[in-house]
Amino acid sequence: MTARPSPFGHPFLLGFDEIEQALDRVSKAANDGYPPYNIERVARSEQEPERLRITLAVAGFTRDQLDVMLEENQLVVRGRQVDEKARQFLHRGIAARQFQRAFLLADGMEVMGADLSNGLLSIDLTRPEPERVVRKIAIASRDDV
């Protein structure tokens, strides 16, 4: 099987190496299906800007067993449950488990906060208004001596 050429190898796409590496990380992480999650767009209101909401199904986890971290441009959610040795189960269908789920954020995305309610962890992100950047580049002339 031959490797597919990278779409970022085109001569007009300069300096996109980090994006290519990020896409590679995301594609590898997408294979893990736990915990399930939704991503939704929440419309702008009078009090709040338009935002994105990530909701993860984390039933059985307490607030103390969850960590939401911003690591450079990644939002990382980790869950840790400890197996309680003192409990004696006659049937064990709910396993104590750990997980890590990472979301790659665009530059400028801001985390507004996180909320745990009824086994759902919701994380709100603001989408910044893009600034239109127009700059004239001066052209130097080397012919004038």
N, C-alpha and C positions, 0 to 999 in steps of 0.2 A: 504494500500500500504506500503510495507516495504522499508526501506532505503537501497540503494545499498552500499555494503562495499567499502571503499576507496581503490584505487589501491596503495596508498601510505602507507597502513597499513601493507605491507609486511615486514618481519623482515630484509630483505637485504636493504631496502630503509630507511636510517636513516637521520633525519634532513631535511626532505622534507615538513615539516608542512607549511612553508611560500609559497611554490609552490602550495600546495593544496588550500590554502586560495586564492591565486592569480587566480587560475583556476576557483574557485567558483565566484569571483568577475567578471571575464571576461564573464563567461557563463550568468550571470544575466544581464550584460550590453549589450550583443549581441542581446537581444530581441528588443532594440530600433533601428529602421531603419533610423532615421534622424540624421544628413544628410548622404546621401549615400556616399560611399567612395570606392576607389581602393587602392590596395597595389601592387606595381610592383618592380621587381628587375631591376636596371639600371646597365648595364655592365660597367666594368672597362674601363677607357680611359687612354691616356698618362698622362693627368693632374689630374685625379680624381680616387679614389679607387672605387671598386664595392660598390653600395649603394642601400638602399631601399627607395622608394618614396611612401608616403601616400598622396593621392589626395582626398580632400573632396569637394563636390559640395555645395558651400555656396553662391549661387546667391542671390543678394539683400543685402548682408552684406558688409559693408565697413571695411577697415583695422582697424579702431578705434573700431569697434564693435566685433572684434575677439581677443581672447587671446590664445596663445600657451604657455603652461607651462610644465616644467619638474618637476614633484613632485615625489621625490625618484626614483623609477623605472617605473613610469608611465608618458606617454606623454598625457597631457590633453588639449583638444581643446574646448574652450567655445565660444559661440556666444550669443550676447545680442542685440536685437533690441527693441527700445522704440516705443510704439504706439504714433504717432503724433496726438494730440488732435485737432490741428488747421486745419487738413485736413478733408474735407467732401467727403466721398466716396459715389458714386451712386451704386457701386458694389465693394465688398471686397473679392477677391479671393486669394490674397496673404496676409497671416496673418503675423503680426510682432510676432516673436517667439524667444525663447531661446533654446539653446541646450548645451549639454556637451557630448563629445565623448572621451573615454579614451582608450589608447593602452598600454599594458604591454610590457615593453622593457626588453630584456635580459641584464644581467650584462655586462657592458662595451660598450653598444650601445651609440653612440654619435649623437646628433642632429646637423646637419651641418647648417641648416637654413630653413626658410619658405618664400614662395612667393605667392602672391595673384594676379591672372591674369584671366580676363574674367570669374569671378564667381567661379574659382577653386583655392582652397588653397592647395598648394603642400608643403610638409615637407620632407626634405631629411635627411636620417639617414645613418651613416656609420656602417658597420658590421666589427668589429675588427677581425684581424687575430688571431685565437686561439693559445695560447702558449702551447706547449706540455710540461707538467710538469711530470718529472720522478724524484723521490727522493727515495733513499734507506733509509729504517728505520732500525736503529740499534736495535738489540735484546739483552736485558739485561739478564744476567743469575743470578738467585737467589740461585742456587744450590751451588755455590762456597762460602765456609765459611772460 
